[in-house]
C-alpha cells in the first residue's frame, strides 16, 4: 500500500464514524500530513455541523500551523465549493495555504461535482484524484445512488430458517435471529434514513421498527397499507413517533401519522420511492414481509440484500423466504448460530 493509499484508508476509517448522523450529507474523512506525520485529522460528525476539512484543520496544534503550506491534505470526497449549511471547504483549503490535496473520489452532487477540484487547481494547488476511489465511493453508496439514480438506496433484509422459511404456518411469531444479531440489526436501523414494512408484517408482528439496542438515531418508520386495514392500536401509531402510511385512499396528517396516497392504477413502488426522493430520504431498510420484499426484487428496485439464516432452526411448513435474483456476495459472517450473507444487487 502506497503512502497515499495508507492515509486515504485512514480517511475512510474516520468518515465511517459519521454513519447514521450526517445524512443526507455524505460521510467524509480528512487527514493532514507533514513529512510522514499526521498533524491533524477529522470527519463530518453531524448533519449541519462542520465538515471533515474544518474539523481536520481545527485539530492542528498551534505549533504546527506554520507547517500547513508544506503539508498534504487527504480527503475521501471532493471538497465542496458552494455555500450550504456551512461555507465552501475548497475556499478554506485555499486560505490555509495547503499546496497539495489528495482526493478519494469526486462528489456527484451537482453543486459540487468537479467544482471543488476546479477551485483548488485554479488557486495553484496540486490535486491528485482517484486514490482508493472504489472504497471511497462504496462508503457513500447511499449518497451516490440518491444523486445518480434519483431514488433512495434500498437494502432488503430478512431472517430465515435453515430450510428457507421466514415465518411459521401459524400466526405465532417465529424468533429466528439471536440476541447478538438483533443488536446488529438495530445498528443497521441507526444507519438508514427510513425503515419500511408491508401490511401483514405490521399487523401480525406489531413491530416498533425503532432503534433501541444501539446508540444512534431511529429511522423514519414507513408502512405500505393500500386499503388502510391497520388498526390504530398498533405500536406504530401509539408510541408518539412519526410513521408514514403509503395507501391508495387518502393524503392526510393525523398527529404523528402521515398518510401519503399512491395511485393504485400505477406501479406502487416507483411512486413510493419518488415520494421518498422528494423528501430527501436517502436510504430505506426494507424489513418485510415476503410479498413486499419480492416486489422490490421483481422490479429491480434494490441495491443490497442482507440474509440472516438460523443454522439450527428447521420448521418444515411455513412461509417461504423471497427468491433472490442474481447477486454478488461481498461479505459473510457467522455470529453464534446465525449466518449473515451480504449481497450487492447485480445491476
N, C-alpha and C positions, 0 to 999 in steps of 0.2 A: 504494500500500500504506500503510495507516494505521500509526501507531506501535505499536499493539497487535499488528498482523499482523507487523510487522518484528521485534519481539522474540520473538514466538511462532515465527516462522520460524527464528530462532536456536536456540530450544529444541529444535525438531525436528532441526536440524543436529547439535546436541550429543547428543541422545538416540540418533541413529543410530550413534554411535560405540560403543554398547554391544551392537551386533548380534553374536549368537553367544556372548555372555558372560553375559547376565543371565537367560535363560530358566530356569525357567518364569515369572519375573517379567517385567513389561513394560519396554520401553525408555522412559526418561523424561529430559527435559532441563529445566533451570530457570535463570532469569536474574533477577537483582535490578537494578532500575533506579532511579536517583535523579536527578531533574531532567534527563533525557535522557542520563545517563551510566551505563554498566553498571559496577556496583561489585562484582558477584560473579556467577559462573556455574558450573554443574556438571551432571553427568549420572550416572546409575546405571551404574557401571563393571563390577561383578561380582556375580553372584548371592550373596546372603548378606552383601554389603558395604553401606556407607552408601548411602542413596537420594539421588536428584538434589538434593533440597532441602537435605539435610545437607551435601553437597559444595559446594553453592552458598553457603550461609551460612559454611562454613569458608573459602571463598575471599575473603571480605570482609576488607579490610585493617583493622587495629585502629583506624586513624584515621578509618575510615568507619562504624564500629559505631554511632555516635550518629545516623547518617542512616537507620537501619532503619525507625523509625516514619513517616518521610516518604517511604519508598521503595515501589515496586510490585514484587511478585514475580510473574513469569510462569512457568508450569509447564505442560508439554504434556499431562499427565494428572492427574486429580484426586488430591490428596494423600491418602495412606492415613490411616485413623482407627482402626486396630487394631494390636495387637501381633503381629508375625510374627517374622521373623528380626531385625528392628530395631523400635524404638519408633515410635509414630504420628508421621508428619510433620506432620499437622494441629496436633497439640499443640505441636510445635517452632515452627511458624509463629506460633502464638498467643503463646508465650513470648518470641519475638524482637521482638514488638511491631509487626510489619508490619500496616498498616491497609488495604491493597488487594492482592488476589490475582486474577490473570487466568489462567483455566484453558482449555486447548485442548478437552478432552473429558472426559466422565465415565468412571470406571473401572467396567467391567461385572462385576468380581469381587464376589460377593455380600457379602463382608465390608467392601467399600468403597463400592459404588455409592450415591452421594448422601450417604453418612455423613460423608465428609471435608468436603464443602461445607457440610453442616448444622453441623458442628463449628465451622467458620470463621465462618459467619454468626451462630451462637449467641454467638460472642465479640465480635460487633460489627464484624467485618471485612467490607469491601465486596468482594463476589465477582462477577467478570464471567465468564460462561461462553461456550463455543462459538466462540472465536477460532481460525480455521483448523482448525475441528473435523474436516473431512474429511481433511486432511493428517495430523492427529494420530492419527486412528483408523486410517488406512491404514498408518502407520508400525508400529502394533501389531496389524495384521490377524491375525497368528498368535494372539496373546493373546486378541483379541476372539472369533475363531472358536472357540477352545478352550473359552471360558466360555459362549458363547451357543449353540453347536451341540453341545457336549459331545463333541467329537472333535478330532483334530489338524487343523491347516491343511495341505492337500495340494497339493504342487506336482508336476506331471507334466513331465518333461523328456526330450527325445530329440534326437539328431542325425540328419540325413537328407541324402541326396544331392540334387542339383538335380532329379532325376526321382523323388523321393519314396521312396527305399529306405533302410532303416536297417541292413541287413546284406546281405552278398553271398549268392549262391545256394549257395556252398560254405561249409565250416566255417571258412575263413580269416577272421581278424578284419579288419574294414574300418575304417580310420582316417579319420574324417570331420572332426573338429574340428582346427583348427590349434593350435599351441603356445600362442599368446596366449589363445585361448578355453579351452583346457584349464586354464590357470591360473585363469581366471574361474570355471570350473565348480568348482574346488577352493575358491574363495571362497564360492560358493553352498553347498557342503557345510559349510563352517565356520559358516554362518548358520542351519542347520537342526538340530533335535534328533536326527533319525534319517534314514537312507537305506535304501531298500527296492528289492530286485530280485526277479525270479522265478527259477524253477529253471533254465531254459535259459540265461539270461544268466549266472548263477553258474557253470554247467557249462562253457559254451563260451568265455566271456571270462576266467574265473578272476580276477575283479577283487578289489582290496583294499578298495575303497569308502571309503578314508580321505582325509583332507585332508593332502596332502604338499607342495603348491605354494603354500600361503597361510598366513600367520600366523594361528593361531586353532585352536580345538578340532576334533576329528573327530566326526562324528555317530555315533550308535549304529547299527551295521550290522544290517539285518534282511533275511531272505530267506524267500520262500514256497516250501516244498518238501513238498507234501502227502504224497507217498509215501516221503519220506526217501531219495531217489535220489542225493543229492550225496555224493561220496566225501570222506572226512575228510582227504584230502591237499590239498584246495583251500586257497588262501591265507587265505580267510575263517576257516578252522578252525585254522590253524597259525601265525598271526602273534602270538598271545598277547593279542589284544584281543577284547572281548565281541562276540558275534553271537547274535541271536535267530532261531531257526528255527521258523517257523509251519508246522505239519504236521497231518496227520489221524490220527496214530498214538500219540503219547505226550507227556506232560509230564514233563520231567526236566532236570537240570542236570549237565553233564559238563565240568568245568573251566571254560573261558570260553564254552562253547556252552550256550545256554539253549533247550531245546525247549519250545514252547508249543503244545499241541494245540488245534486248531479242529474244530468239529463239521462233518463232511462233508455232512450232510443239511440244513444251513442255509447261507445265503449266507456266504461266507468273509470278504469284505472288511468288512462291519459288525462281525463278531467281532474281526477284527484291529484295527480302529480303536477298538473298545470296550476291548480289552486295552491299547492304547497310551494311551487317555484315562485309564484307571485307574492307569497307571504314569507319568502326568504328562508324557507325550511330546507336546509342544505342536505340533510340525510334522514332516512327513515329505516328503523329496525322493524321488520315485519315478523311478528311472533305467532302468526296463525290466524285461523286454522288451516286445515289441509286445502280447502277449496280456494281460499284467498291466496295462499302460497302458490298453488298450482296455476292460478290465473296470472300471477306475475310471471311465472315461468313460460306459460303458453304465449304471452305477448312479448316475451324477451325484454321485459322491463325490470331487470335486476343486474347488479354488479358483483355481488358476493353472496355466498351461501355458507352457513355455519351449521354443521350437523353434529348433534350430541347423541352418541349411541351408548346405552347402558349394556355393557357386555355380559352382565349377569342376569338380565331380565328377559324372559320369553313369556308371551301370553297367549299365543295361538290366535284366537279370534280377536279382532279389534279393527280400528280404523287405520288403513294403510297410510304410510308416510307419502309425501309428494314424490313424484317421479322426476328426477332432475335430468336436464339435458346434458350436453357435453360441457364439462367444466374442467378447470385446471387446478389441481390440488397444489396449494402453496405452503401448507403447514398442517401438521398433525401432532396431537399430544394426547397422552393418557393420564388422566387425573383419577386415581383410585380405579373405580370400575366404569368410568366414563371416558370414552374415546371421542375426542373432538377433531373434526376434519374441517379445514378452512379451504374454500374454493373461490377462485375468481371465475366469473362468467366467461365463457368462450365466445366473445363477441368482437 
